[in-house]
Amino acid sequence: MNALAVTSITNFVLASEVFFLAGILAEKPKARFSAAWFWSGMMILLGSATLIGGIDHGFFEGPGLPRYFIQRLTWIVLGAMTFFLLMTIAKQFFPRQVQRLFLIFGIVQFTADTIAVLLIDSFLVVILNYTPVMLLLLIMSLMDLKNGPGSRNMIAGILILFVASAIQGLGIDIFNPLDRNGLYHLVSMAGIVFMYLGGHRLRNAL
């Protein structure tokens, strides 16, 4: 089995995990447009992007078929996921007046990111789009852990995902046929569990 096939399989396993956890979160009562509501949407979009990525690696990249449309679809869905993540932060940590600014900025960010990924053939665009939002979530989650809205599970999940991204970025390919992308997916599975647990502390009311 070649590395692309293994990467595709790890994509599908990670997508299954994310969809399963998203389903549990979806059952939890929550107000529309609350932090918990946006977080549930973020999880669904993450699972969707991971699933599409698996289809890309397994059924397009492997056979050498044109990848532009399915690859860009994955990247655009990740952009939407980033928007939902940004709004989760706004609803969880900031007052209502500031939330409106986050909404405007998020729409502009998503629009600019979509245009960029359609024109630039580099996953770096996606990384530059979501990394600052993840860092903001990490910073806000670190604030006042004991009595505030921060979450140790969320912090652990974000740090694990950063480790996974570092593995991918450094090109660690020492577990053949598990390449950097497959290893990224496997490490991310642990991070997603912690972020799911952290999601239970998000506000479910406006």
Long-range contacts (C-beta under 8 A, 24 or more apart in sequence): 1-177, 2-62, 2-177, 3-173, 3-176, 3-177, 3-178, 3-179, 3-182, 4-57, 4-58, 4-61, 4-62, 5-58, 5-62, 5-177, 6-177, 6-178, 6-179, 6-182, 7-57, 7-58, 7-179, 7-181, 7-182, 7-185, 8-54, 8-55, 8-57, 8-58, 8-59, 8-62, 9-54, 9-58, 9-182, 10-54, 10-178, 10-181, 10-182, 10-185, 10-186, 11-50, 11-51, 11-53, 11-54, 11-57, 11-58, 11-185, 12-51, 12-54, 13-185, 13-189, 14-50, 14-185, 14-186, 14-188, 14-189, 14-192, 15-47, 15-48, 15-50, 15-51, 15-54, 17-189, 17-192, 17-193, 18-43, 18-46, 18-47, 18-50, 18-192, 19-44, 19-47, 19-51, 21-192, 21-193, 21-196, 22-46, 22-47, 24-196, 25-196, 25-199, 28-200, 28-204, 29-204, 30-204, 30-205, 31-204, 31-205, 31-206, 33-87, 33-91, 33-206, 34-91, 34-202, 34-203, 34-204, 34-205, 34-206, 35-88, 35-91, 35-92, 35-202, 35-203, 35-204, 36-199, 36-202, 36-203, 36-204, 37-204, 38-84, 38-85, 38-87, 38-88, 38-91, 39-84, 39-88, 39-199, 39-202, 40-199, 41-84, 42-81, 42-84, 42-85, 42-88, 43-196, 43-199, 45-77, 45-78, 45-80, 45-81, 45-84, 46-78, 46-81, 46-192, 48-77, 49-74, 49-77, 49-78, 49-81, 50-185, 52-77, 57-181, 72-117, 72-118, 75-117, 75-123, 75-125, 75-126, 76-114, 76-117, 78-126, 78-129, 78-130, 79-110, 79-113, 79-114, 79-117, 79-126, 79-129, 80-110, 81-130, 82-109, 82-110, 82-113, 82-129, 82-130, 82-133, 83-107, 83-109, 83-110, 85-130, 85-133, 85-134, 85-137, 86-133, 86-136, 88-137, 88-202, 89-133, 89-136, 89-137, 89-140, 91-203, 91-206, 92-140, 92-149, 92-202, 92-203, 93-140, 93-143, 93-149, 127-165, 134-158, 134-161, 134-162, 141-198, 149-201, 149-203, 151-198, 151-201, 152-198, 153-194, 153-195, 153-197, 153-198, 153-201, 154-194, 154-195, 154-198, 154-199, 154-201, 155-198, 156-191, 156-194, 156-198, 157-191, 157-192, 157-193, 157-194, 157-195, 157-196, 157-197, 157-198, 158-191, 158-195, 159-191, 160-187, 160-188, 160-190, 160-191, 160-194, 161-188, 161-191, 161-192, 161-195, 163-187, 163-191, 164-188, 164-191
